[in-house]
Amino acid sequence: MDLRLSTFYAGRLRQIFLYLTYSCPFRCNHCLIGDRRGSFYAASEVRNILMMLRSHGAAKVTLLGGEPTVHPHLTEVIDAAKSLGYQVVLDTNGSFPPALFASPAFRSLDAISFSIDGHCAPLHDAIRRAGSFDQILSRVRLAKERHVAVKVTHTVSRRNITHLTDMFDFAVAVGVDELNMHVATYNGRARSTHHPDIVAPDEWYDAYHSLRGYVARTDGRPSILRVPPRYCTPAELERD
């Protein structure tokens, strides 16, 4: 790390997001990584990165990709992070083999964050990949059976924005610990300014407030929802 950055971050880091690889078996239209492909970080490289950032105060690491479970030494990476005292979260599309749960390292994860973009198979599979909804739901159940905290990341696009309350109800029914919604952006495979999946600011503004109102009226688990407002009106900006 550059000396100036090292000095600035000393003792200030809290969490890091570590992209282990750009490789992924899916080709989602809104993918932030885009069409980049590359090799994997070696386990020794990851450990050196984790050691350096831990010395700067980082206590939580989220392992991402691409799809991090295709990394050939994922369990070694998890073991290294846990041995350094990190809280470890894995971001995944759920395409990994169930046999991974047999690994003590995998079961030691503090949380698994599953990317689910629809509350039902037709919607999720149209956005992700055919058959992926049933696949990821089975992995969610396995995680819960093994008492690994389950989070869900839901990317909001034009194809699912009218089903946000359905998604919240689904998350409550499945028993997830956290539902994190964020809006697809003009990055990666959605870089085109005319990309059909990107939600306009006024669409998200209305959907956000409608969702928050719905959640406030339910008897479910509103505390599981994490959703940033992202946009505000000029009047709200002036007021706040």
N, C-alpha and C positions, 0 to 999 in steps of 0.2 A: 504494500500500500504506500502511496505517495506520503512523504513525511508530513506535509501540511494536512492531508486528510487524516493521517494517523493521529496527529495532535488534536485536530478538531473533534474526532469521534471518540477519543480516549474517555472511557467511562460513560459515554452518552448512548451507545447503541443499546437497544432493547430487544429487537427481533430482526431477523434477516430472512430473505426469500432467495433460496438457492436453486437455480435452474440446472438440474443435473444433466439434462440432455434436451435437444430439440426434437428428437425422434418421437414419433407417435403413430399408432396404427389408424387413427381417425384423421379425417380431413374436413373438419367443421368449417363452415363458411365464415364464421366470426372469429376464428382462431387468432389470438393475439400474436402468436409466434409467426404466423404466416407460413410460407413454404420453405423456411430455412431448415436445413438439415445439418447435422454435424456429429462429431464423435462424442463419446462419453467422457466426463471427467473421471480420471483414475481415482480409486478409493484413497490413495495416498495424497493426491491433490486436494480432495475434499477435506480430508482430515486437517491438512495444513491451513486451509481456508477457515475451517471451523475453529481451530486453535487460535488463529490470529484475531478473528472477530470476537471470540469469547474473551480474549484479553482486553478487548475494547468495551466489554460490558454486555454483549449480546447474550440473552438467556433463552430465546425461543427461535427455532428455525423451522421454516416451512419448505419442504422439498417439493419442487415442481418440475415441469417440463414445458413442452412436449409431455410425454407420459413417463413419469419417473420410475414406474414399476418395470419398464423395459431395461433399466440400467442393470448390467450384469453383476454388479456388486452392491446392490441396494441394501442388503442386510448388513454388510460391512459398514456402509455409510451410516445406517441407523445406529448400529452398535457404537461407532466412533462418536456420534453426536450425543448419545446417551451417556457414554463414559466421560464426556466433557461437561456433563451437567445440564445439557440443553433440554428444554421441552420441545418435543419433535412432533410436527404435524405433516402428514402426507397428503398432497393434492393428487387426485386420480380420476380418470374417467370410468373406472371400474372394470377395465378390460383385463385385469391381471388374473392369473389362475388362482383358484381357491386354495391350492396347496401352499401359497405364500403364508397363510394363516398358521401353518404348522411350524413356522420359524419363530423362535423365541424373540428375535429382534422385531419382527413384524407385530407380534402381540404386545411388545413393549411400547409401541407408539402411543403418544398421549392423545392423539385424535387422527381420524382419517376424514378428509374433506372430499366428498364426492361431487362431481360436476353433473348435475341433473337439470336439464333445461325444459322439462315438461312434467306435468302431474300424471300423465298417462303415456302408454307406449306409443300410440300414433303420433302424438306431438313431439315427445322426446326423440323418438327414432327418426322422425323427419328432419330434425335439427342435427342430430348426432350421427347415428348409424343404425341400420335395421337390426333389431334384436338387442340393442344395447340397453334398453330400459329394463327388461327382465334380468339381464346380466348384472347391471349395477344394483338393482334392488336385492338380488341374492347376496351380493357382497356386503350391502348395508346390513342385512340380517345376520351374516356371519360376524361382522364387526360387533354388533350389539350382543350376540351370543357370547362373545369373548370379552365383553365389557370394555371395549375400546370406544371412546367418545366418537360420535358420528356428527359431522357437520355436512351441510349441503351448500354448494355454491351454485347459484342460479343466475345465468347470464340472460338479461332481459333484451329481447329483440322484438321486431314487428310481429314475429310469428307466435310469440307467447305473451305479449304484454296484456292481452285481454283475459288472461288466465292467472293473474297474480294471486287473487284470492283462492283460486283452486289449488295453486301451488302451496300456499300457506296451510290450507286444510290438509293437503297431502303430507306435508312435513310434520304436522301435529299428529296425524294418524300413524305415520311410520315411527314416530317417537325420536326424531332427530334432536340433538342438543343445541344446534344452531343452524339457522337458515340465513345465508348471506346473499343478498341480491345486489347485483351491479349491472350497469347498462353497457351493452356492446358499444365499442368505440371504433372510430375510423383508423384502425391499426391492423397490422398483419394482413390477413386475407380479406379483411373488410376495409382496406385502405381507400378504396374508391369513394369519392364524395357522393356517388349516386348508388351506393350499395343498398339493396332493398331491405336488409335486416336492421339497419340503423334507425333507432327511435329518435324523433325530433324532440327538442327540449320541451315544447309545450305538451307533447304526448306524455313524456315521462313525468312532468310536473303534475298533470292531472291524475295519472295512474298512481303516482306515489301517494298523493293525498287521499285518493280513494282507498288504497290499500291500508294506509294508516288508520283511516276511519273505520274500516271493516274490522281490523285487528282489535281496535279499542272496544268494539261492540261484542266480541266473541268471548266465550268462556274457555277458550283454548289456552295456549301457552304463548302469549304475546312476547314474553321475555326471550323467546328463541330467535326473534327476528332482528336482523341487522340490515338496515337498508339506508343508504345515504341519500339525502335530498337532492344533491348534485346541482340542481338549478333552483332559482328563486325569482320572484317578480321584482321589478325595480322598487316597488313600494316596500317589499320585505327587506330588500337590501338596505334601503335607506333607514328603515326602522331598526334593523339589527346591527 
